[in-house]
């Protein structure tokens, strides 16, 4: 069995779709990625902030499964870590099927998964058709975005490529992830 790992970390001080790869990132409890444009106690996402500027920030950290890049390559789209705006790119971790409230422990850092990331039209700047390719549907017809998950920082710490990821699934009833 292959263990889940971090394959890349990224952050950017401004709101861009593509985040530059970094040697490491530092997570700050209750805040997010140090120096990242999406960090903060209240929502920092530009669109959501206009609608509800005082909402708590459930999108402090964006995690992306690198297996999505493999799927996009089959469709002829070249996508690399950081290009979809994620802070942490993972491998061997089925992040989309984890229940809400799952904790990911990476070194000293602990991230709680809050929901799915909605893909936006800006993904088409990375590859034409990428946004549409990231949208699927559950059997009941509900939209199922496949562009990673969002989380909040429960415990801070430094993260870098190669770090192992430990998954702690909540003991409560499995709550399917919804877009946040």
mmCIF file of the C-alpha atoms, coordinates in Angstrom:
data_MODEL
# 
_entry.id   MODEL 
# 
loop_
_atom_site.group_PDB 
_atom_site.id 
_atom_site.type_symbol 
_atom_site.label_atom_id 
_atom_site.label_alt_id 
_atom_site.label_comp_id 
_atom_site.label_asym_id 
_atom_site.label_entity_id 
_atom_site.label_seq_id 
_atom_site.pdbx_PDB_ins_code 
_atom_site.Cartn_x 
_atom_site.Cartn_y 
_atom_site.Cartn_z 
_atom_site.occupancy 
_atom_site.B_iso_or_equiv 
_atom_site.pdbx_formal_charge 
_atom_site.auth_seq_id 
_atom_site.auth_comp_id 
_atom_site.auth_asym_id 
_atom_site.auth_atom_id 
_atom_site.pdbx_PDB_model_num 
ATOM 1   C CA . UNK A 1 1   ? 0.000   0.000  0.000   1.00 0.00 ? 1   UNK A CA 1 
ATOM 2   C CA . UNK A 1 2   ? 1.320   3.409  -0.952  1.00 0.00 ? 2   UNK A CA 1 
ATOM 3   C CA . UNK A 1 3   ? 1.036   6.068  1.727   1.00 0.00 ? 3   UNK A CA 1 
ATOM 4   C CA . UNK A 1 4   ? -0.395  9.554  1.163   1.00 0.00 ? 4   UNK A CA 1 
ATOM 5   C CA . UNK A 1 5   ? 2.208   12.274 0.714   1.00 0.00 ? 5   UNK A CA 1 
ATOM 6   C CA . UNK A 1 6   ? 2.566   15.942 -0.143  1.00 0.00 ? 6   UNK A CA 1 
ATOM 7   C CA . UNK A 1 7   ? 4.134   16.306 -3.594  1.00 0.00 ? 7   UNK A CA 1 
ATOM 8   C CA . UNK A 1 8   ? 4.177   20.124 -3.754  1.00 0.00 ? 8   UNK A CA 1 
ATOM 9   C CA . UNK A 1 9   ? 3.257   23.236 -1.768  1.00 0.00 ? 9   UNK A CA 1 
ATOM 10  C CA . UNK A 1 10  ? 2.381   26.669 -3.145  1.00 0.00 ? 10  UNK A CA 1 
ATOM 11  C CA . UNK A 1 11  ? 1.282   30.111 -2.016  1.00 0.00 ? 11  UNK A CA 1 
ATOM 12  C CA . UNK A 1 12  ? 0.825   33.589 -3.425  1.00 0.00 ? 12  UNK A CA 1 
ATOM 13  C CA . UNK A 1 13  ? 0.369   36.970 -1.796  1.00 0.00 ? 13  UNK A CA 1 
ATOM 14  C CA . UNK A 1 14  ? -2.118  38.045 -4.497  1.00 0.00 ? 14  UNK A CA 1 
ATOM 15  C CA . UNK A 1 15  ? -5.296  36.478 -5.889  1.00 0.00 ? 15  UNK A CA 1 
ATOM 16  C CA . UNK A 1 16  ? -4.069  34.554 -8.929  1.00 0.00 ? 16  UNK A CA 1 
ATOM 17  C CA . UNK A 1 17  ? -5.284  31.241 -10.279 1.00 0.00 ? 17  UNK A CA 1 
ATOM 18  C CA . UNK A 1 18  ? -1.750  29.868 -10.457 1.00 0.00 ? 18  UNK A CA 1 
ATOM 19  C CA . UNK A 1 19  ? 0.208   29.809 -7.198  1.00 0.00 ? 19  UNK A CA 1 
ATOM 20  C CA . UNK A 1 20  ? 4.005   29.553 -7.415  1.00 0.00 ? 20  UNK A CA 1 
ATOM 21  C CA . UNK A 1 21  ? 5.564   26.412 -5.963  1.00 0.00 ? 21  UNK A CA 1 
ATOM 22  C CA . UNK A 1 22  ? 7.463   27.077 -2.721  1.00 0.00 ? 22  UNK A CA 1 
ATOM 23  C CA . UNK A 1 23  ? 10.133  25.059 -0.874  1.00 0.00 ? 23  UNK A CA 1 
ATOM 24  C CA . UNK A 1 24  ? 7.779   25.041 2.136   1.00 0.00 ? 24  UNK A CA 1 
ATOM 25  C CA . UNK A 1 25  ? 4.681   26.757 3.505   1.00 0.00 ? 25  UNK A CA 1 
ATOM 26  C CA . UNK A 1 26  ? 3.783   27.564 7.090   1.00 0.00 ? 26  UNK A CA 1 
ATOM 27  C CA . UNK A 1 27  ? 0.241   27.003 8.307   1.00 0.00 ? 27  UNK A CA 1 
ATOM 28  C CA . UNK A 1 28  ? -1.051  29.273 11.064  1.00 0.00 ? 28  UNK A CA 1 
ATOM 29  C CA . UNK A 1 29  ? -3.810  28.032 13.354  1.00 0.00 ? 29  UNK A CA 1 
ATOM 30  C CA . UNK A 1 30  ? -7.170  29.639 12.575  1.00 0.00 ? 30  UNK A CA 1 
ATOM 31  C CA . UNK A 1 31  ? -5.616  31.695 9.762   1.00 0.00 ? 31  UNK A CA 1 
ATOM 32  C CA . UNK A 1 32  ? -4.318  29.586 6.874   1.00 0.00 ? 32  UNK A CA 1 
ATOM 33  C CA . UNK A 1 33  ? -1.108  29.681 4.857   1.00 0.00 ? 33  UNK A CA 1 
ATOM 34  C CA . UNK A 1 34  ? 1.245   32.405 6.061   1.00 0.00 ? 34  UNK A CA 1 
ATOM 35  C CA . UNK A 1 35  ? 1.428   35.170 3.454   1.00 0.00 ? 35  UNK A CA 1 
ATOM 36  C CA . UNK A 1 36  ? -1.225  33.656 1.163   1.00 0.00 ? 36  UNK A CA 1 
ATOM 37  C CA . UNK A 1 37  ? -3.961  35.897 -0.255  1.00 0.00 ? 37  UNK A CA 1 
ATOM 38  C CA . UNK A 1 38  ? -6.675  33.495 0.969   1.00 0.00 ? 38  UNK A CA 1 
ATOM 39  C CA . UNK A 1 39  ? -5.494  33.412 4.600   1.00 0.00 ? 39  UNK A CA 1 
ATOM 40  C CA . UNK A 1 40  ? -7.577  35.045 7.304   1.00 0.00 ? 40  UNK A CA 1 
ATOM 41  C CA . UNK A 1 41  ? -10.276 34.432 9.904   1.00 0.00 ? 41  UNK A CA 1 
ATOM 42  C CA . UNK A 1 42  ? -12.992 35.788 7.609   1.00 0.00 ? 42  UNK A CA 1 
ATOM 43  C CA . UNK A 1 43  ? -13.573 34.827 3.978   1.00 0.00 ? 43  UNK A CA 1 
ATOM 44  C CA . UNK A 1 44  ? -10.921 36.095 1.550   1.00 0.00 ? 44  UNK A CA 1 
ATOM 45  C CA . UNK A 1 45  ? -12.204 34.568 -1.682  1.00 0.00 ? 45  UNK A CA 1 
ATOM 46  C CA . UNK A 1 46  ? -13.054 37.592 -3.849  1.00 0.00 ? 46  UNK A CA 1 
ATOM 47  C CA . UNK A 1 47  ? -16.462 36.439 -5.093  1.00 0.00 ? 47  UNK A CA 1 
ATOM 48  C CA . UNK A 1 48  ? -17.669 35.115 -1.719  1.00 0.00 ? 48  UNK A CA 1 
ATOM 49  C CA . UNK A 1 49  ? -16.344 38.161 0.143   1.00 0.00 ? 49  UNK A CA 1 
ATOM 50  C CA . UNK A 1 50  ? -18.534 40.450 -1.974  1.00 0.00 ? 50  UNK A CA 1 
ATOM 51  C CA . UNK A 1 51  ? -21.624 38.376 -1.104  1.00 0.00 ? 51  UNK A CA 1 
ATOM 52  C CA . UNK A 1 52  ? -20.939 37.893 2.615   1.00 0.00 ? 52  UNK A CA 1 
ATOM 53  C CA . UNK A 1 53  ? -17.861 39.842 3.830   1.00 0.00 ? 53  UNK A CA 1 
ATOM 54  C CA . UNK A 1 54  ? -18.144 38.725 7.466   1.00 0.00 ? 54  UNK A CA 1 
ATOM 55  C CA . UNK A 1 55  ? -18.455 34.969 6.842   1.00 0.00 ? 55  UNK A CA 1 
ATOM 56  C CA . UNK A 1 56  ? -15.933 32.733 8.589   1.00 0.00 ? 56  UNK A CA 1 
ATOM 57  C CA . UNK A 1 57  ? -13.138 31.558 6.318   1.00 0.00 ? 57  UNK A CA 1 
ATOM 58  C CA . UNK A 1 58  ? -13.738 27.862 5.656   1.00 0.00 ? 58  UNK A CA 1 
ATOM 59  C CA . UNK A 1 59  ? -11.312 28.098 2.728   1.00 0.00 ? 59  UNK A CA 1 
ATOM 60  C CA . UNK A 1 60  ? -8.022  28.798 4.548   1.00 0.00 ? 60  UNK A CA 1 
ATOM 61  C CA . UNK A 1 61  ? -6.182  25.988 2.754   1.00 0.00 ? 61  UNK A CA 1 
ATOM 62  C CA . UNK A 1 62  ? -6.829  24.438 -0.674  1.00 0.00 ? 62  UNK A CA 1 
ATOM 63  C CA . UNK A 1 63  ? -5.730  20.839 -1.231  1.00 0.00 ? 63  UNK A CA 1 
ATOM 64  C CA . UNK A 1 64  ? -5.609  19.158 -4.624  1.00 0.00 ? 64  UNK A CA 1 
ATOM 65  C CA . UNK A 1 65  ? -5.106  15.496 -5.486  1.00 0.00 ? 65  UNK A CA 1 
ATOM 66  C CA . UNK A 1 66  ? -2.466  15.110 -8.199  1.00 0.00 ? 66  UNK A CA 1 
ATOM 67  C CA . UNK A 1 67  ? -4.430  12.186 -9.625  1.00 0.00 ? 67  UNK A CA 1 
ATOM 68  C CA . UNK A 1 68  ? -6.708  14.837 -11.166 1.00 0.00 ? 68  UNK A CA 1 
ATOM 69  C CA . UNK A 1 69  ? -3.734  16.019 -13.233 1.00 0.00 ? 69  UNK A CA 1 
ATOM 70  C CA . UNK A 1 70  ? -3.389  12.458 -14.549 1.00 0.00 ? 70  UNK A CA 1 
ATOM 71  C CA . UNK A 1 71  ? -7.071  12.454 -15.544 1.00 0.00 ? 71  UNK A CA 1 
ATOM 72  C CA . UNK A 1 72  ? -6.730  15.822 -17.268 1.00 0.00 ? 72  UNK A CA 1 
ATOM 73  C CA . UNK A 1 73  ? -3.653  14.589 -19.198 1.00 0.00 ? 73  UNK A CA 1 
ATOM 74  C CA . UNK A 1 74  ? -5.800  11.822 -20.691 1.00 0.00 ? 74  UNK A CA 1 
ATOM 75  C CA . UNK A 1 75  ? -8.108  14.607 -21.948 1.00 0.00 ? 75  UNK A CA 1 
ATOM 76  C CA . UNK A 1 76  ? -5.102  16.415 -23.460 1.00 0.00 ? 76  UNK A CA 1 
ATOM 77  C CA . UNK A 1 77  ? -4.795  19.079 -20.733 1.00 0.00 ? 77  UNK A CA 1 
ATOM 78  C CA . UNK A 1 78  ? -1.426  19.623 -19.097 1.00 0.00 ? 78  UNK A CA 1 
ATOM 79  C CA . UNK A 1 79  ? -1.899  20.693 -15.480 1.00 0.00 ? 79  UNK A CA 1 
ATOM 80  C CA . UNK A 1 80  ? 0.870   20.866 -12.882 1.00 0.00 ? 80  UNK A CA 1 
ATOM 81  C CA . UNK A 1 81  ? 1.008   21.477 -9.110  1.00 0.00 ? 81  UNK A CA 1 
ATOM 82  C CA . UNK A 1 82  ? 0.015   25.007 -8.104  1.00 0.00 ? 82  UNK A CA 1 
ATOM 83  C CA . UNK A 1 83  ? -1.747  25.726 -11.395 1.00 0.00 ? 83  UNK A CA 1 
ATOM 84  C CA . UNK A 1 84  ? -5.239  25.227 -9.986  1.00 0.00 ? 84  UNK A CA 1 
ATOM 85  C CA . UNK A 1 85  ? -4.607  27.544 -7.062  1.00 0.00 ? 85  UNK A CA 1 
ATOM 86  C CA . UNK A 1 86  ? -3.975  24.855 -4.494  1.00 0.00 ? 86  UNK A CA 1 
ATOM 87  C CA . UNK A 1 87  ? -1.684  25.281 -1.513  1.00 0.00 ? 87  UNK A CA 1 
ATOM 88  C CA . UNK A 1 88  ? -1.001  21.578 -1.024  1.00 0.00 ? 88  UNK A CA 1 
ATOM 89  C CA . UNK A 1 89  ? -0.829  18.995 -3.802  1.00 0.00 ? 89  UNK A CA 1 
ATOM 90  C CA . UNK A 1 90  ? -1.228  15.400 -2.622  1.00 0.00 ? 90  UNK A CA 1 
ATOM 91  C CA . UNK A 1 91  ? -0.634  11.917 -4.027  1.00 0.00 ? 91  UNK A CA 1 
ATOM 92  C CA . UNK A 1 92  ? -2.261  8.632  -2.932  1.00 0.00 ? 92  UNK A CA 1 
ATOM 93  C CA . UNK A 1 93  ? -5.043  10.405 -1.027  1.00 0.00 ? 93  UNK A CA 1 
ATOM 94  C CA . UNK A 1 94  ? -8.688  10.191 -2.109  1.00 0.00 ? 94  UNK A CA 1 
ATOM 95  C CA . UNK A 1 95  ? -9.548  13.624 -0.749  1.00 0.00 ? 95  UNK A CA 1 
ATOM 96  C CA . UNK A 1 96  ? -12.867 13.880 -2.597  1.00 0.00 ? 96  UNK A CA 1 
ATOM 97  C CA . UNK A 1 97  ? -14.414 10.912 -0.791  1.00 0.00 ? 97  UNK A CA 1 
ATOM 98  C CA . UNK A 1 98  ? -13.411 11.961 2.724   1.00 0.00 ? 98  UNK A CA 1 
ATOM 99  C CA . UNK A 1 99  ? -16.237 13.036 5.013   1.00 0.00 ? 99  UNK A CA 1 
ATOM 100 C CA . UNK A 1 100 ? -16.550 16.609 6.214   1.00 0.00 ? 100 UNK A CA 1 
ATOM 101 C CA . UNK A 1 101 ? -14.555 17.066 9.404   1.00 0.00 ? 101 UNK A CA 1 
ATOM 102 C CA . UNK A 1 102 ? -11.730 14.705 8.389   1.00 0.00 ? 102 UNK A CA 1 
ATOM 103 C CA . UNK A 1 103 ? -8.400  15.811 9.866   1.00 0.00 ? 103 UNK A CA 1 
ATOM 104 C CA . UNK A 1 104 ? -5.198  15.646 7.856   1.00 0.00 ? 104 UNK A CA 1 
ATOM 105 C CA . UNK A 1 105 ? -2.052  15.649 9.969   1.00 0.00 ? 105 UNK A CA 1 
ATOM 106 C CA . UNK A 1 106 ? 1.071   16.741 8.104   1.00 0.00 ? 106 UNK A CA 1 
ATOM 107 C CA . UNK A 1 107 ? 4.005   17.066 10.465  1.00 0.00 ? 107 UNK A CA 1 
ATOM 108 C CA . UNK A 1 108 ? 2.777   19.276 13.324  1.00 0.00 ? 108 UNK A CA 1 
ATOM 109 C CA . UNK A 1 109 ? 0.068   20.850 11.154  1.00 0.00 ? 109 UNK A CA 1 
ATOM 110 C CA . UNK A 1 110 ? -3.537  19.674 11.284  1.00 0.00 ? 110 UNK A CA 1 
ATOM 111 C CA . UNK A 1 111 ? -6.098  20.660 8.648   1.00 0.00 ? 111 UNK A CA 1 
ATOM 112 C CA . UNK A 1 112 ? -9.829  20.000 8.984   1.00 0.00 ? 112 UNK A CA 1 
ATOM 113 C CA . UNK A 1 113 ? -11.614 19.389 5.679   1.00 0.00 ? 113 UNK A CA 1 
ATOM 114 C CA . UNK A 1 114 ? -14.610 21.741 5.354   1.00 0.00 ? 114 UNK A CA 1 
ATOM 115 C CA . UNK A 1 115 ? -15.853 21.047 1.824   1.00 0.00 ? 115 UNK A CA 1 
ATOM 116 C CA . UNK A 1 116 ? -15.284 20.823 -1.887  1.00 0.00 ? 116 UNK A CA 1 
ATOM 117 C CA . UNK A 1 117 ? -13.719 23.592 -3.913  1.00 0.00 ? 117 UNK A CA 1 
ATOM 118 C CA . UNK A 1 118 ? -15.948 24.952 -6.659  1.00 0.00 ? 118 UNK A CA 1 
ATOM 119 C CA . UNK A 1 119 ? -14.066 25.256 -9.940  1.00 0.00 ? 119 UNK A CA 1 
ATOM 120 C CA . UNK A 1 120 ? -14.213 28.704 -11.522 1.00 0.00 ? 120 UNK A CA 1 
ATOM 121 C CA . UNK A 1 121 ? -13.926 30.009 -15.067 1.00 0.00 ? 121 UNK A CA 1 
ATOM 122 C CA . UNK A 1 122 ? -10.356 31.165 -14.373 1.00 0.00 ? 122 UNK A CA 1 
ATOM 123 C CA . UNK A 1 123 ? -9.240  27.513 -14.594 1.00 0.00 ? 123 UNK A CA 1 
ATOM 124 C CA . UNK A 1 124 ? -9.745  27.809 -18.346 1.00 0.00 ? 124 UNK A CA 1 
ATOM 125 C CA . UNK A 1 125 ? -6.667  30.095 -18.363 1.00 0.00 ? 125 UNK A CA 1 
ATOM 126 C CA . UNK A 1 126 ? -4.632  27.031 -17.389 1.00 0.00 ? 126 UNK A CA 1 
ATOM 127 C CA . UNK A 1 127 ? -6.215  24.770 -20.026 1.00 0.00 ? 127 UNK A CA 1 
ATOM 128 C CA . UNK A 1 128 ? -9.231  25.374 -22.247 1.00 0.00 ? 128 UNK A CA 1 
ATOM 129 C CA . UNK A 1 129 ? -12.146 23.320 -20.923 1.00 0.00 ? 129 UNK A CA 1 
ATOM 130 C CA . UNK A 1 130 ? -10.529 22.643 -17.527 1.00 0.00 ? 130 UNK A CA 1 
ATOM 131 C CA . UNK A 1 131 ? -13.420 24.084 -15.515 1.00 0.00 ? 131 UNK A CA 1 
ATOM 132 C CA . UNK A 1 132 ? -15.988 21.880 -17.244 1.00 0.00 ? 132 UNK A CA 1 
ATOM 133 C CA . UNK A 1 133 ? -13.719 18.838 -16.963 1.00 0.00 ? 133 UNK A CA 1 
ATOM 134 C CA . UNK A 1 134 ? -13.621 19.330 -13.179 1.00 0.00 ? 134 UNK A CA 1 
ATOM 135 C CA . UNK A 1 135 ? -17.400 19.043 -12.782 1.00 0.00 ? 135 UNK A CA 1 
ATOM 136 C CA . UNK A 1 136 ? -19.145 15.718 -12.388 1.00 0.00 ? 136 UNK A CA 1 
ATOM 137 C CA . UNK A 1 137 ? -22.421 14.629 -10.791 1.00 0.00 ? 137 UNK A CA 1 
ATOM 138 C CA . UNK A 1 138 ? -23.378 12.249 -8.013  1.00 0.00 ? 138 UNK A CA 1 
ATOM 139 C CA . UNK A 1 139 ? -25.888 9.518  -8.855  1.00 0.00 ? 139 UNK A CA 1 
ATOM 140 C CA . UNK A 1 140 ? -28.691 11.729 -7.507  1.00 0.00 ? 140 UNK A CA 1 
ATOM 141 C CA . UNK A 1 141 ? -27.776 14.484 -10.009 1.00 0.00 ? 141 UNK A CA 1 
ATOM 142 C CA . UNK A 1 142 ? -26.138 16.791 -7.472  1.00 0.00 ? 142 UNK A CA 1 
ATOM 143 C CA . UNK A 1 143 ? -23.098 18.632 -8.853  1.00 0.00 ? 143 UNK A CA 1 
ATOM 144 C CA . UNK A 1 144 ? -19.822 17.115 -7.696  1.00 0.00 ? 144 UNK A CA 1 
ATOM 145 C CA . UNK A 1 145 ? -16.851 19.442 -8.232  1.00 0.00 ? 145 UNK A CA 1 
ATOM 146 C CA . UNK A 1 146 ? -13.583 17.524 -8.484  1.00 0.00 ? 146 UNK A CA 1 
ATOM 147 C CA . UNK A 1 147 ? -11.210 20.479 -8.120  1.00 0.00 ? 147 UNK A CA 1 
ATOM 148 C CA . UNK A 1 148 ? -9.933  19.665 -4.659  1.00 0.00 ? 148 UNK A CA 1 
ATOM 149 C CA . UNK A 1 149 ? -11.058 20.351 -1.119  1.00 0.00 ? 149 UNK A CA 1 
ATOM 150 C CA . UNK A 1 150 ? -10.893 23.285 1.261   1.00 0.00 ? 150 UNK A CA 1 
ATOM 151 C CA . UNK A 1 151 ? -9.949  23.256 4.903   1.00 0.00 ? 151 UNK A CA 1 
ATOM 152 C CA . UNK A 1 152 ? -9.209  25.225 8.031   1.00 0.00 ? 152 UNK A CA 1 
ATOM 153 C CA . UNK A 1 153 ? -6.019  25.083 10.084  1.00 0.00 ? 153 UNK A CA 1 
ATOM 154 C CA . UNK A 1 154 ? -6.500  23.521 13.524  1.00 0.00 ? 154 UNK A CA 1 
ATOM 155 C CA . UNK A 1 155 ? -2.802  23.372 14.340  1.00 0.00 ? 155 UNK A CA 1 
ATOM 156 C CA . UNK A 1 156 ? 0.007   25.235 12.634  1.00 0.00 ? 156 UNK A CA 1 
ATOM 157 C CA . UNK A 1 157 ? 3.267   23.955 11.287  1.00 0.00 ? 157 UNK A CA 1 
ATOM 158 C CA . UNK A 1 158 ? 5.609   23.878 8.316   1.00 0.00 ? 158 UNK A CA 1 
ATOM 159 C CA . UNK A 1 159 ? 4.826   21.653 5.325   1.00 0.00 ? 159 UNK A CA 1 
ATOM 160 C CA . UNK A 1 160 ? 7.013   20.706 2.371   1.00 0.00 ? 160 UNK A CA 1 
ATOM 161 C CA . UNK A 1 161 ? 7.043   18.219 -0.501  1.00 0.00 ? 161 UNK A CA 1 
ATOM 162 C CA . UNK A 1 162 ? 7.685   14.672 0.651   1.00 0.00 ? 162 UNK A CA 1 
ATOM 163 C CA . UNK A 1 163 ? 5.877   15.056 3.975   1.00 0.00 ? 163 UNK A CA 1 
ATOM 164 C CA . UNK A 1 164 ? 3.628   12.103 4.833   1.00 0.00 ? 164 UNK A CA 1 
ATOM 165 C CA . UNK A 1 165 ? -0.090  12.729 5.381   1.00 0.00 ? 165 UNK A CA 1 
ATOM 166 C CA . UNK A 1 166 ? -1.977  10.983 8.192   1.00 0.00 ? 166 UNK A CA 1 
ATOM 167 C CA . UNK A 1 167 ? -5.767  10.813 7.865   1.00 0.00 ? 167 UNK A CA 1 
ATOM 168 C CA . UNK A 1 168 ? -8.042  10.951 10.901  1.00 0.00 ? 168 UNK A CA 1 
ATOM 169 C CA . UNK A 1 169 ? -11.655 10.291 9.867   1.00 0.00 ? 169 UNK A CA 1 
ATOM 170 C CA . UNK A 1 170 ? -14.347 11.520 12.299  1.00 0.00 ? 170 UNK A CA 1 
ATOM 171 C CA . UNK A 1 171 ? -16.223 8.826  14.196  1.00 0.00 ? 171 UNK A CA 1 
ATOM 172 C CA . UNK A 1 172 ? -19.552 10.559 13.557  1.00 0.00 ? 172 UNK A CA 1 
ATOM 173 C CA . UNK A 1 173 ? -21.887 9.765  10.688  1.00 0.00 ? 173 UNK A CA 1 
ATOM 174 C CA . UNK A 1 174 ? -20.204 10.249 7.292   1.00 0.00 ? 174 UNK A CA 1 
ATOM 175 C CA . UNK A 1 175 ? -21.202 13.663 5.908   1.00 0.00 ? 175 UNK A CA 1 
ATOM 176 C CA . UNK A 1 176 ? -20.620 13.945 2.171   1.00 0.00 ? 176 UNK A CA 1 
ATOM 177 C CA . UNK A 1 177 ? -18.558 16.974 1.218   1.00 0.00 ? 177 UNK A CA 1 
ATOM 178 C CA . UNK A 1 178 ? -20.398 19.921 -0.327  1.00 0.00 ? 178 UNK A CA 1 
ATOM 179 C CA . UNK A 1 179 ? -18.958 22.997 -2.047  1.00 0.00 ? 179 UNK A CA 1 
ATOM 180 C CA . UNK A 1 180 ? -17.830 25.785 0.315   1.00 0.00 ? 180 UNK A CA 1 
# 
